[in-house]
Amino acid sequence: MSFEVRERDLLARIGRLRTKSGTVETPLLFPVINPAIQPIPPKRIHEEFGFEAVITNAYILKRRFQNLPAEKGLHDFLDFKGVIMTDSGAYQILVYGDVEITPEEIVDYQEQIDTDIATILDWPTGWRVSRRHAEQTVNETLKRAAELFKVKKREDILWVGPVQGGRYLDLVARSASEMAKLPFDIHALGSPTEVMENYRFDILVGMILNELAH
């Protein structure tokens, strides 16, 4: 993997990210593909709309389709020739409170289906939570992040290290600082959905700046 910064303007950057399935320019919009419900086929998203990458959910893939995506390969299963990123089921934890899979199992499954960019099963902080709960999500996510490098087998998949902490910006800063010490290829800001749904863009900006600073 290589990431090349092509242009800078204050904190903004235009870059080029190389994956095993191709090179894409960042910033990059990843359309979300529900593998069970596809009103617009991924192939059309790529060929007609020109999107170079999509994101889908490895947890849903495993629950609905078991080994079929691994047998066919994720790109053939979705019929998408660009770059594919997979989420791990963390959003389902945020919505339902838990998932029926272990962090180790979802790492292994993402390697089996041959995704390009994979995500650990982090514990999302969410929005209306206590500081104590937020601290627990940060600590558990960091624990799972460190465990990744003991269990992953492939070196050609880019791994995402999510940063948690939610509206507690000092926890976001600590999470980002500790996550930066681990050899992840990509870092992602966790739990922004509920912040955006509540139109708290002031907090969202603070979360982003605290992650960038570390």
Beta strands, then each sheet from edge to edge (+ up, - down):
strand 1: 2-9
strand 2: 12-19
strand 3: 22-26
strand 4: 32-33
strand 5: 53-57
strand 6: 83-87
strand 7: 117-119
strand 8: 158-163
strand 9: 186-189
sheet 1: 1+ 2- 3+
sheet 2: 4+ 5+ 6+
sheet 3: 7+ 8+ 9+
end
